[in-house]
Amino acid sequence: MKLQPLRIEAGWLVNYNQFYEVDPAPGYEHYFEGSSLLILHNNSRLKLIDVQWRPEKDLGGEYQVEVLNFLENFNTQTNEFDIVPNWENPFLAFSTKSRINLVNKLEELMRILPVYEDPRITVKRGLVDELSEAYRLELLEKGISTTLVQEILKKGNPAIQNHLLDLQELPREIILMFKEKGTNKKVRNKAIQKLKS
């Protein structure tokens, strides 16, 4: 049997492929086993598509597809990016018994899936600014405090300062602090614009 033909859109990479051009029938159960039949990913969209057959080897089963957002972490030992998919919160999940419907859906998804924005505060792609990311997480968990704002002004990078200025219910006195003490001109100008709006 041949692998299933599939139009792979620009930017998509095939990580794993055991997706054959065969439909479930007695004697072909071995084509429908393993944890995944097909894994695709796109680094610019931060998306991963995982295709499985469940239950394994059961000719009455179905294709199950999960589309996952993922984060990239730069691995200094390999000088490559490690992919960390968010298996707990799939972006999209669907199932079908039809191989042809699956092929059509996969080809459509590769064209239309939106980009996932890494919410972390990074120094550069895949490299988290640990201190500024800790500030972002504290903002999420505890909200804005004067102490946290002062720490962000002293030690936070421009990305966390911009992130803070993007918050909706920001008191005027905090915006004034960023106007005066923002890390760079872009942050200070953003504070000025926010004061004018």
LOBA-197559 format. One record per residue (C-alpha): residue number from 1; residue in one letter; x negated, y negated, z negated. Coordinates in steps of 0.5 Angstrom, whole numbers, plus 2048, in hexadecimal, padded with zeros to 3 digits. Example, Ala and Ser with C-alpha at 12.3 -4.5 7.8 and 13.67 -1.06 7.14 Angstrom:
BEGIN
SITE | 1 | A | 7E7 | 809 | 7F0 $
SITE | 2 | S | 7E5 | 802 | 7F2 $
//
This chain:
BEGIN
SITE | 1 | M | 800 | 800 | 800 $
SITE | 2 | K | 7FE | 7F9 | 801 $
SITE | 3 | L | 7FE | 7F3 | 7FD $
SITE | 4 | Q | 804 | 7EF | 7FD $
SITE | 5 | P | 803 | 7E9 | 802 $
SITE | 6 | L | 804 | 7E2 | 7FF $
SITE | 7 | R | 803 | 7DB | 801 $
SITE | 8 | I | 7FE | 7D8 | 7FC $
SITE | 9 | E | 7FF | 7D1 | 7FB $
SITE | 10 | A | 7F8 | 7CC | 7FB $
SITE | 11 | G | 7F6 | 7CC | 7F4 $
SITE | 12 | W | 7F8 | 7D3 | 7F2 $
SITE | 13 | L | 7F4 | 7D8 | 7F0 $
SITE | 14 | V | 7F5 | 7E0 | 7EF $
SITE | 15 | N | 7F2 | 7E2 | 7E9 $
SITE | 16 | Y | 7F5 | 7E9 | 7EA $
SITE | 17 | N | 7F9 | 7ED | 7EF $
SITE | 18 | Q | 7FC | 7F4 | 7EF $
SITE | 19 | F | 803 | 7F1 | 7F2 $
SITE | 20 | Y | 804 | 7F6 | 7F8 $
SITE | 21 | E | 809 | 7F6 | 7FE $
SITE | 22 | V | 80D | 7FB | 7FB $
SITE | 23 | D | 814 | 7FC | 7F8 $
SITE | 24 | P | 815 | 800 | 7F2 $
SITE | 25 | A | 817 | 807 | 7F4 $
SITE | 26 | P | 815 | 80E | 7F2 $
SITE | 27 | G | 80E | 810 | 7F2 $
SITE | 28 | Y | 80C | 809 | 7F2 $
SITE | 29 | E | 80C | 808 | 7EB $
SITE | 30 | H | 805 | 807 | 7EA $
SITE | 31 | Y | 805 | 800 | 7EE $
SITE | 32 | F | 80A | 7FD | 7E8 $
SITE | 33 | E | 805 | 7FE | 7E2 $
SITE | 34 | G | 800 | 7FA | 7DE $
SITE | 35 | S | 801 | 7F4 | 7DA $
SITE | 36 | S | 801 | 7EF | 7E1 $
SITE | 37 | L | 802 | 7F0 | 7E8 $
SITE | 38 | L | 800 | 7E9 | 7EA $
SITE | 39 | I | 7FD | 7E3 | 7E7 $
SITE | 40 | L | 7FC | 7DD | 7EA $
SITE | 41 | H | 7F9 | 7D6 | 7E7 $
SITE | 42 | N | 7F8 | 7CF | 7E9 $
SITE | 43 | N | 7F3 | 7CB | 7E6 $
SITE | 44 | S | 7F6 | 7C4 | 7E8 $
SITE | 45 | R | 7FD | 7C5 | 7E6 $
SITE | 46 | L | 7FB | 7C9 | 7E0 $
SITE | 47 | K | 800 | 7CF | 7E1 $
SITE | 48 | L | 7FF | 7D6 | 7E1 $
SITE | 49 | I | 804 | 7DB | 7E5 $
SITE | 50 | D | 805 | 7E2 | 7E2 $
SITE | 51 | V | 809 | 7E8 | 7E5 $
SITE | 52 | Q | 80A | 7EE | 7E2 $
SITE | 53 | W | 80F | 7F4 | 7E3 $
SITE | 54 | R | 813 | 7F6 | 7DD $
SITE | 55 | P | 814 | 7FB | 7DA $
SITE | 56 | E | 80D | 7FE | 7DD $
SITE | 57 | K | 80E | 804 | 7E2 $
SITE | 58 | D | 816 | 803 | 7E1 $
SITE | 59 | L | 819 | 803 | 7E8 $
SITE | 60 | G | 81F | 800 | 7E5 $
SITE | 61 | G | 81B | 7FA | 7E3 $
SITE | 62 | E | 81A | 7F3 | 7E5 $
SITE | 63 | Y | 814 | 7EE | 7E7 $
SITE | 64 | Q | 813 | 7E9 | 7E1 $
SITE | 65 | V | 810 | 7E3 | 7E2 $
SITE | 66 | E | 80D | 7DE | 7DE $
SITE | 67 | V | 80A | 7D7 | 7DF $
SITE | 68 | L | 806 | 7D4 | 7DA $
SITE | 69 | N | 803 | 7CE | 7D9 $
SITE | 70 | F | 7FC | 7CE | 7D6 $
SITE | 71 | L | 7F6 | 7CB | 7D3 $
SITE | 72 | E | 7EF | 7CB | 7D6 $
SITE | 73 | N | 7E9 | 7CB | 7D1 $
SITE | 74 | F | 7E2 | 7CA | 7D3 $
SITE | 75 | N | 7DE | 7D0 | 7D1 $
SITE | 76 | T | 7D6 | 7CE | 7D0 $
SITE | 77 | Q | 7D4 | 7D5 | 7D0 $
SITE | 78 | T | 7D6 | 7D6 | 7D7 $
SITE | 79 | N | 7D7 | 7CF | 7DA $
SITE | 80 | E | 7DE | 7D1 | 7DC $
SITE | 81 | F | 7E5 | 7CF | 7DA $
SITE | 82 | D | 7E9 | 7D4 | 7D6 $
SITE | 83 | I | 7F0 | 7D4 | 7D7 $
SITE | 84 | V | 7F5 | 7D4 | 7D1 $
SITE | 85 | P | 7FC | 7D6 | 7D3 $
SITE | 86 | N | 802 | 7D4 | 7CF $
SITE | 87 | W | 805 | 7DB | 7CF $
SITE | 88 | E | 80A | 7D9 | 7C9 $
SITE | 89 | N | 80D | 7D3 | 7CD $
SITE | 90 | P | 80E | 7D5 | 7D4 $
SITE | 91 | F | 80F | 7CF | 7D9 $
SITE | 92 | L | 814 | 7D4 | 7DD $
SITE | 93 | A | 816 | 7DB | 7DD $
SITE | 94 | F | 81A | 7DF | 7E2 $
SITE | 95 | S | 81B | 7E6 | 7E4 $
SITE | 96 | T | 81D | 7EA | 7EA $
SITE | 97 | K | 81E | 7F1 | 7ED $
SITE | 98 | S | 81C | 7EF | 7F4 $
SITE | 99 | R | 815 | 7EE | 7F7 $
SITE | 100 | I | 817 | 7EA | 7FC $
SITE | 101 | N | 81B | 7E5 | 7F8 $
SITE | 102 | L | 814 | 7E5 | 7F3 $
SITE | 103 | V | 810 | 7E3 | 7F9 $
SITE | 104 | N | 814 | 7DE | 7FB $
SITE | 105 | K | 815 | 7DB | 7F4 $
SITE | 106 | L | 80D | 7DB | 7F3 $
SITE | 107 | E | 80C | 7D8 | 7F9 $
SITE | 108 | E | 811 | 7D2 | 7F7 $
SITE | 109 | L | 80E | 7D2 | 7F0 $
SITE | 110 | M | 807 | 7D1 | 7F3 $
SITE | 111 | R | 80A | 7CB | 7F7 $
SITE | 112 | I | 80E | 7C7 | 7F2 $
SITE | 113 | L | 80B | 7C9 | 7EB $
SITE | 114 | P | 80A | 7C2 | 7E7 $
SITE | 115 | V | 803 | 7C0 | 7E4 $
SITE | 116 | Y | 802 | 7C2 | 7DD $
SITE | 117 | E | 7FF | 7BC | 7D9 $
SITE | 118 | D | 7FA | 7BE | 7D4 $
SITE | 119 | P | 7FD | 7BB | 7CD $
SITE | 120 | R | 7F6 | 7BB | 7CA $
SITE | 121 | I | 7F1 | 7B5 | 7C9 $
SITE | 122 | T | 7EB | 7B8 | 7CD $
SITE | 123 | V | 7E4 | 7B5 | 7CF $
SITE | 124 | K | 7E5 | 7B8 | 7D6 $
SITE | 125 | R | 7E8 | 7BE | 7D9 $
SITE | 126 | G | 7E9 | 7C3 | 7D4 $
SITE | 127 | L | 7E4 | 7C0 | 7CF $
SITE | 128 | V | 7E9 | 7BE | 7C9 $
SITE | 129 | D | 7E7 | 7B8 | 7C5 $
SITE | 130 | E | 7E7 | 7BB | 7BE $
SITE | 131 | L | 7E8 | 7B5 | 7BA $
SITE | 132 | S | 7ED | 7B1 | 7BE $
SITE | 133 | E | 7F1 | 7B8 | 7BF $
SITE | 134 | A | 7F2 | 7B8 | 7B8 $
SITE | 135 | Y | 7F4 | 7B1 | 7B7 $
SITE | 136 | R | 7F9 | 7B3 | 7BD $
SITE | 137 | L | 7FC | 7B9 | 7B9 $
SITE | 138 | E | 7FC | 7B5 | 7B3 $
SITE | 139 | L | 801 | 7B0 | 7B6 $
SITE | 140 | L | 805 | 7B6 | 7B9 $
SITE | 141 | E | 806 | 7B9 | 7B2 $
SITE | 142 | K | 806 | 7B3 | 7AD $
SITE | 143 | G | 807 | 7AD | 7B1 $
SITE | 144 | I | 804 | 7A6 | 7B1 $
SITE | 145 | S | 801 | 7A4 | 7AB $
SITE | 146 | T | 7FC | 79E | 7AA $
SITE | 147 | T | 7F6 | 7A2 | 7A8 $
SITE | 148 | L | 7F7 | 7A6 | 7AE $
SITE | 149 | V | 7F7 | 7A0 | 7B2 $
SITE | 150 | Q | 7F1 | 79D | 7AF $
SITE | 151 | E | 7ED | 7A4 | 7B0 $
SITE | 152 | I | 7EF | 7A4 | 7B7 $
SITE | 153 | L | 7ED | 79D | 7B8 $
SITE | 154 | K | 7E6 | 79E | 7B5 $
SITE | 155 | K | 7E5 | 7A5 | 7B8 $
SITE | 156 | G | 7EA | 7A7 | 7BD $
SITE | 157 | N | 7E8 | 7A7 | 7C5 $
SITE | 158 | P | 7EC | 7A3 | 7C9 $
SITE | 159 | A | 7F1 | 7A9 | 7CB $
SITE | 160 | I | 7F3 | 7A9 | 7C4 $
SITE | 161 | Q | 7F4 | 7A2 | 7C4 $
SITE | 162 | N | 7F8 | 7A2 | 7CA $
SITE | 163 | H | 7FC | 7A8 | 7C8 $
SITE | 164 | L | 7FE | 7A4 | 7C1 $
SITE | 165 | L | 800 | 79E | 7C5 $
SITE | 166 | D | 805 | 7A2 | 7CA $
SITE | 167 | L | 809 | 7A3 | 7C4 $
SITE | 168 | Q | 810 | 7A0 | 7C4 $
SITE | 169 | E | 811 | 79E | 7BD $
SITE | 170 | L | 80A | 79A | 7BC $
SITE | 171 | P | 80A | 795 | 7B7 $
SITE | 172 | R | 808 | 78E | 7B9 $
SITE | 173 | E | 802 | 78D | 7B4 $
SITE | 174 | I | 7FF | 794 | 7B6 $
SITE | 175 | I | 7FF | 792 | 7BE $
SITE | 176 | L | 7FC | 78B | 7BB $
SITE | 177 | M | 7F7 | 78F | 7B8 $
SITE | 178 | F | 7F5 | 793 | 7BF $
SITE | 179 | K | 7F5 | 78C | 7C2 $
SITE | 180 | E | 7F0 | 78A | 7BE $
SITE | 181 | K | 7EC | 790 | 7BD $
SITE | 182 | G | 7ED | 795 | 7C2 $
SITE | 183 | T | 7E7 | 799 | 7C5 $
SITE | 184 | N | 7E7 | 796 | 7CC $
SITE | 185 | K | 7EA | 791 | 7D0 $
SITE | 186 | K | 7EF | 795 | 7D3 $
SITE | 187 | V | 7F2 | 797 | 7CC $
SITE | 188 | R | 7F2 | 790 | 7CA $
SITE | 189 | N | 7F6 | 78E | 7D0 $
SITE | 190 | K | 7FB | 793 | 7CF $
SITE | 191 | A | 7FC | 791 | 7C8 $
SITE | 192 | I | 7FD | 78A | 7CB $
SITE | 193 | Q | 802 | 78C | 7D0 $
SITE | 194 | K | 806 | 790 | 7CB $
SITE | 195 | L | 806 | 78A | 7C7 $
SITE | 196 | K | 809 | 786 | 7CD $
SITE | 197 | S | 80E | 78B | 7CE $
//
